[in-house]
Amino acid sequence: MAEELKDIHTLFLDRITSRYRLREIALKHPFPERPLRALGIIKIDGIVYESDKFLRVMVLTTNFLVSSRCSRSIFIGLRPEFYLPIFSSETILMGAKRAFLVDIHPTVRSERWDGLRVEQRLLEIKSRYRELFAAPLTLQGKINDIMSKAHCYVKVPPELDSRALALFNEYLDVFLELADAAASVADDNKRNADADFENYHQTVINHDPAVKLYSILFGRSGAIERVNDLFFAR
């Protein structure tokens, strides 16, 4: 059977849990959640892990009305002391609207990012999936500040699901190589690591579309509390 984007969480969790020993997090607001403001129309469910290296490994599903209308989010953040970028993916399946996003965010300053040579590798991978980019999508606003030049944000017809998943796995491979080699940075870089992570945190809090949706569903303070717990261990 052909792989489908609706199964991205299952495929991802099979890979990540077989490769690493992860601990499940007890969240401040346990899943599943059905926000009262959405009158039961929206259901949010998922699982969040941590480990000695990973600050957060998260899969999150937001269902709208029925399970076939959903978004599937994946996030991997290493602990700030490793001074490494962030892996993120979003799959939106809303009837005829089918969108796919994957990126390794350059959440470190340019000299660190360039030294890691991540973007060059991602661009080479991206060049082998030209058929995926027939219908590109555009992100709006300052959230673009944390996107790499190699990010993939596209409309995906069902016949290209397997290609989107293949690209996802290749980007994930690049990130997991970084994770496997992660080591705490030297003392003179720790200040940069902390400052860049805080800048990323503030960009997400103030500009990520997910925070805006959560603010509608839970109020501003409820949104920030949930996002800090889910993504930042705060």
N, C-alpha and C positions, 0 to 999 in steps of 0.2 A: 504494500500500500504506500502511495506517495506521501511524503511528509507534508503537513499543513501547518500554517502559521498559528492556527488555534491551539496547536500542541506545543508551542514554543516553551512554555513553562515546564512541562513534563520532560521534554528533551534536555532543557538546561539543567534541571535539578538532577536528572540521572547522571549527567556529566560532573557537575560540581560536587555532589555528595559522594560520588565514587572516588574522587580525586583528593578531597580534603576532609579532615575531621572537623565538623562544624557543630556549634552549640546553638540550639534554638533559643531565641530571646522571648522573655515574658514581657509583652508590650504594656504600656500604660493604659491603652485602650485596645483590649484584645479583639481579634477578628473572630467571626465576621461582624462588621458594623453595618447597620441600616440607618443612615442619618434621618432623624425625625423631620428635618426641613425638606427632605426629598419625598416624604409621604410613602416610604417603603419602595419607591421606584428603583432606587439605587442600592446595590449591595457591594460592600468592599470586603475583600477577603485576601488572604495571603499568608506568607510565612517569612520570618526574618531570622537570620543566623549571624553569628560572630565566631571568631577564632583568635588565636594569638596574633595572626597576621591581618585578618579581615576585621575592619570596624563594623561593616555591614555587608551581608549578602541578602538581597531582598527580591522576592517575587510578589507582585501585587496584581490582583484582578479586580477591576471595577465593572460590575454588570449593570446594564441599563434595561430595565423591564424584564428581559429574558437573557439566559446565559449566552445565547448566540450573538447578542449585541454587547460588546465588551471592549475594554482596553486591558492589555497585559503589559505590565511594567517589570523591568529587570534592572537592578542596580547593584554594583559591586564597588565598594570603597575600602581601600587598604587603610591601615592606621596612619595617622598624619606623620608620625616620625619617619616613615619610609619615603615621604616626599615624592609620591607617584601619582599619576593621573587617575581618573575615574572612568569606569565602564558603565554605560547606560544604554538601555533599549526600550522602545515603546512600540507596541503593536495595537492598532485600532481596527476593530472589526465591527462595523456598524452597518449591516446590510450591504448596500452597494459601495459604501465608503470603506475602503481598505487601505490603511496607511501603515508604513513600517519605518522606524527610525532606529539606527544603531550608531554608536560613536564611542571613541575613547576621548574623553574631554581633556583638553590641555589645561588642567587646573593648577599648573605650576608655571612659574615665570618662564619667559622665552628661552633663556640660556639653559635652564634645566630641561625643558621640553625638547629643544633642538639636540641636546646631548643624548637624550634617550632614543632618538631617531625613530620614534613611533609613527609619526605622520608619514614619513617616506614609505614605511612598510604598508601602512593602510592604503595609501594612494596606489601602490602597486597592486594590492589585492583588489581594490575598487575598479581598476582598469580592466580586470578580467570579468566584470559583471555588467557590461555596458547595457545589456538588455533590461536590467532593472531600472535604469535611469531614463527610460522613455517618458515617464510622467513624474518629473521631480516636484517636490513640494518645498515651500519656503517657510522658515520660522520667522516670527515677528518679534521685534523688540530686543532688549538687552540680553535675553537668554542666549542670543547668538554669540555673546562674548565668551561663553564656555564651550562652544562647538569647535571641533577641529575642521580643517579644510577638507578632510577625508570623510566627513560625516555623510551618512546615507539617510535621506528622508524622502520617501517616494510613495506613490500610489502603486499597489501591488495587485494585479489581477490574479485569480486563483491559480492559473497555470504557471505562475512564477513563484509560488510559495516555496518550493524546494530550493530555488536559487537564492531567495532571501534568507532562508535558513542556513544555506551553505556560506553565504557572506557573513552572517551572524557568527557562525562557528569559527571562521577564519579570524575575524576581529577578536573574538573571545580568546583564541589561541595566543594572539599577540599579547593580550592583557595578562593572561595566566602565566606566560613566560616572565613578565615583569614581576608578578606576584611571587613566583617561585624563587626568583633571584633577589627579592626585596631584603634590604638591610638598612638599619637605622643610619641616617646621615650623620656626618661629622658635626661636632658642636657648632662650628661656624656657619652651618647651613640650617640649623634648627630654627633660628628666628625666621628665616625665609619660608621654611616649611610651614610653620605655624601661621605666618601672615598670609600665605597663599591659600591655605586651607580655609582661613576665616573669610577671605575675599570670596572664595567659592561658596561658602555657606551663606554669606549675605546676598550673593547673586541669586541663589536658589530661593531664599526666603522672600526676596523682593520682586523677582521676575519670572519664576517658573510658573507655567500655566497650571500645573498640578496644585500649587499653593493657592492660586486664585480660585480653582474649583473647590478646594477644601475650605477656603474662607467663606464661600457661599453655603457650603454644607454644614460647617461647624462653627462659623464665626472666626474672626481673625486670630484671636488667642488660641482657640481650639485647633485651628489649622497649623499654627506655628508649633504648638506642643506636639502634634502628631508628626509633622515633618521632622522636627528635631529628634524625636524618638526613632522614627523609621530609618532615617538616613544618616544621622550624625551622632547617635548614642548620647543625646543630651536630654 
